[in-house]
Amino acid sequence: MTRINKDTISSEDLLKQIVEMLINQGPDALMDMFQMLFNYSMRLERDAFLKAKPWQRND
């Protein structure tokens, strides 16, 4: 499985990695792809809720 730094990856980089995984691994990469997309969407939702990026404090 491809590991990504979830705090610094951009949406463009994520999509590039997913496409590369699908090209190289075919349907076997679907589970990893959905996991990466789900984790990324949860991070975006967390950032929006807290109104802060992972490296920022929100008091």
Secondary structure, 3 states (H helix, E strand, C coil): CCCCCCCCCCHHHHHHHHHHHHHHHHHHHHHHHHHHHHHHHHHHHHHHHHCCCCCCCCC
